């Protein structure tokens, strides 16, 4: 929880994209949808993947990184999807692939005159977290101006990355329906390296636009440890035609009680690695931090009489405090939050203020001076909340969870 709040603050840019008044003919084009088609099975010849998709599947090409499949909707342009052998960074990939797409559009159709961000969205399709980015653009082709729309969606499915694109005005719900069917029906010839026993997806919103997604998974690491993976991706509009992309990957190895064994933190901005840190035990009451932070080398020793906790440790402590029917409960945890300060441990407190219903409680979080209003459940996890930044606020909401701990 504390790490996520730090990401929200670090990623928050108080700017948005200016809307444009659309002429009637463009609004009609944008409202177009394709009629649903019967589901067809699409599968790679080597057995890596198979799925059922309500579209006519075309050819399948592959290289060492991904499989490329084209789906015919009956519209002028197909939906193209890539199923990766490994995971991908959502925000950095969408930013990079947008630039590559506009380069190809300019080469094929003519000079790009204008582009603007039409939508950023995030969520979960089944168990798959996703981040979506839509653009409107104008090119000069053959002496006349043409309007276009390109839709991008990046997702994680059973540990593998999936990316889909559609370059045609309209077909918004059609694109979501076809990609959704692909994600919910995908199956693989080989199981993922790690199968989570708990997973959750949360979104982050600014001014009503869902601009980020966080995916948390818990997997077994041997008999006496748990591995916690937390991937956060944020696509923040800075101007009408420019984005800031931030991807953060954190891994915590913890004991059954949630106390920390060691931790890794990796962060990239606009696809460029800026931080790569590891916190490791050195001796009783001492830890070492080594790596790079915001592009600069870091090597430090942290002396602490407290044993650092983790996402799991915080959740278990809050769950214990919420057992029964507490009128008011408070839990303080010590965490390593590198986004705030990689050279020390920080205390954060969750204070339960009132009961909402049988399963949910309103609470406040105070983490290193940052305050948030949240809703927690009896399992000890945050289901929603917001951070007030003065000019704007960041709202976060859990949109999917399965399994238990």
Secondary structure in CASP SS format (residue, H / E / C, confidence):
PFRMAT SS
TARGET T0000
AUTHOR 0000-0000-0000
METHOD secondary structure of the structure
MODEL  1
X C 1.00
X H 1.00
X H 1.00
X H 1.00
X H 1.00
X H 1.00
X H 1.00
X H 1.00
X H 1.00
X H 1.00
X H 1.00
X C 1.00
X C 1.00
X C 1.00
X C 1.00
X C 1.00
X C 1.00
X C 1.00
X C 1.00
X C 1.00
X C 1.00
X C 1.00
X C 1.00
X H 1.00
X H 1.00
X H 1.00
X H 1.00
X H 1.00
X H 1.00
X H 1.00
X C 1.00
X C 1.00
X C 1.00
X C 1.00
X C 1.00
X C 1.00
X C 1.00
X C 1.00
X C 1.00
X E 1.00
X E 1.00
X E 1.00
X E 1.00
X C 1.00
X C 1.00
X C 1.00
X C 1.00
X C 1.00
X E 1.00
X E 1.00
X E 1.00
X E 1.00
X E 1.00
X C 1.00
X C 1.00
X E 1.00
X E 1.00
X E 1.00
X E 1.00
X E 1.00
X E 1.00
X E 1.00
X C 1.00
X C 1.00
X C 1.00
X E 1.00
X E 1.00
X E 1.00
X E 1.00
X E 1.00
X E 1.00
X E 1.00
X C 1.00
X C 1.00
X C 1.00
X C 1.00
X C 1.00
X C 1.00
X E 1.00
X E 1.00
X E 1.00
X E 1.00
X E 1.00
X E 1.00
X C 1.00
X C 1.00
X C 1.00
X C 1.00
X C 1.00
X H 1.00
X H 1.00
X H 1.00
X H 1.00
X H 1.00
X H 1.00
X H 1.00
X H 1.00
X H 1.00
X H 1.00
X H 1.00
X H 1.00
X H 1.00
X H 1.00
X H 1.00
X H 1.00
X H 1.00
X H 1.00
X H 1.00
X H 1.00
X C 1.00
X C 1.00
X E 1.00
X E 1.00
X E 1.00
X E 1.00
X E 1.00
X E 1.00
X E 1.00
X E 1.00
X E 1.00
X E 1.00
X E 1.00
X E 1.00
X E 1.00
X E 1.00
X C 1.00
X C 1.00
X E 1.00
X E 1.00
X E 1.00
X E 1.00
X E 1.00
X E 1.00
X E 1.00
X E 1.00
X E 1.00
X E 1.00
X E 1.00
X E 1.00
X E 1.00
X E 1.00
X C 1.00
X C 1.00
X E 1.00
X E 1.00
X E 1.00
X E 1.00
X E 1.00
X E 1.00
X E 1.00
X E 1.00
X E 1.00
X E 1.00
X E 1.00
X E 1.00
X E 1.00
X E 1.00
X C 1.00
X C 1.00
X E 1.00
X E 1.00
X E 1.00
X E 1.00
X E 1.00
X E 1.00
X E 1.00
X E 1.00
X C 1.00
X C 1.00
X C 1.00
X C 1.00
X H 1.00
X H 1.00
X H 1.00
X H 1.00
X H 1.00
X H 1.00
X H 1.00
X H 1.00
X H 1.00
X H 1.00
X H 1.00
X H 1.00
X H 1.00
X H 1.00
X C 1.00
X E 1.00
X E 1.00
X C 1.00
X C 1.00
X C 1.00
X C 1.00
X C 1.00
X C 1.00
X C 1.00
X C 1.00
X C 1.00
X E 1.00
X E 1.00
X E 1.00
X E 1.00
X E 1.00
X E 1.00
X E 1.00
X E 1.00
X E 1.00
X C 1.00
X C 1.00
X E 1.00
X E 1.00
X E 1.00
X E 1.00
X E 1.00
X E 1.00
X E 1.00
X E 1.00
X E 1.00
X E 1.00
X E 1.00
X E 1.00
X C 1.00
X C 1.00
X C 1.00
X C 1.00
X E 1.00
X E 1.00
X E 1.00
X E 1.00
X E 1.00
X E 1.00
X E 1.00
X E 1.00
X E 1.00
X E 1.00
X E 1.00
X E 1.00
X E 1.00
X E 1.00
X E 1.00
X C 1.00
X C 1.00
X E 1.00
X E 1.00
X E 1.00
X E 1.00
X E 1.00
X E 1.00
X E 1.00
X E 1.00
X E 1.00
X E 1.00
X E 1.00
X E 1.00
X E 1.00
X E 1.00
X C 1.00
X C 1.00
X C 1.00
X C 1.00
X E 1.00
X E 1.00
X E 1.00
X E 1.00
X E 1.00
X E 1.00
X E 1.00
X E 1.00
X E 1.00
X E 1.00
X C 1.00
X C 1.00
X E 1.00
X E 1.00
X E 1.00
X E 1.00
X E 1.00
X E 1.00
X E 1.00
X E 1.00
X E 1.00
X E 1.00
X E 1.00
X E 1.00
X C 1.00
X C 1.00
X E 1.00
X E 1.00
X E 1.00
X E 1.00
X E 1.00
X E 1.00
X E 1.00
X E 1.00
X C 1.00
X C 1.00
X E 1.00
X E 1.00
X E 1.00
X E 1.00
X E 1.00
X E 1.00
X E 1.00
X E 1.00
X C 1.00
X C 1.00
X C 1.00
X C 1.00
X C 1.00
X C 1.00
X C 1.00
X H 1.00
X H 1.00
X H 1.00
X H 1.00
X H 1.00
X H 1.00
X H 1.00
X H 1.00
X H 1.00
X H 1.00
X H 1.00
X H 1.00
X C 1.00
X C 1.00
X C 1.00
X C 1.00
X C 1.00
X C 1.00
X E 1.00
X E 1.00
X E 1.00
X E 1.00
X E 1.00
X E 1.00
X E 1.00
X C 1.00
X C 1.00
X C 1.00
X C 1.00
X C 1.00
X C 1.00
X C 1.00
X C 1.00
X C 1.00
X C 1.00
X E 1.00
X E 1.00
X E 1.00
X E 1.00
X E 1.00
X E 1.00
X E 1.00
X E 1.00
X E 1.00
X E 1.00
X C 1.00
X C 1.00
X C 1.00
X C 1.00
X E 1.00
X E 1.00
X E 1.00
X E 1.00
X E 1.00
X E 1.00
X E 1.00
X E 1.00
X C 1.00
X C 1.00
X E 1.00
X E 1.00
X E 1.00
X E 1.00
X E 1.00
X E 1.00
X E 1.00
X E 1.00
X C 1.00
X C 1.00
X C 1.00
X C 1.00
X E 1.00
X E 1.00
X E 1.00
X E 1.00
X E 1.00
X E 1.00
X E 1.00
X C 1.00
X C 1.00
X C 1.00
X C 1.00
X E 1.00
X E 1.00
X E 1.00
X E 1.00
X E 1.00
X E 1.00
X E 1.00
X E 1.00
X E 1.00
X E 1.00
X E 1.00
X C 1.00
X C 1.00
END
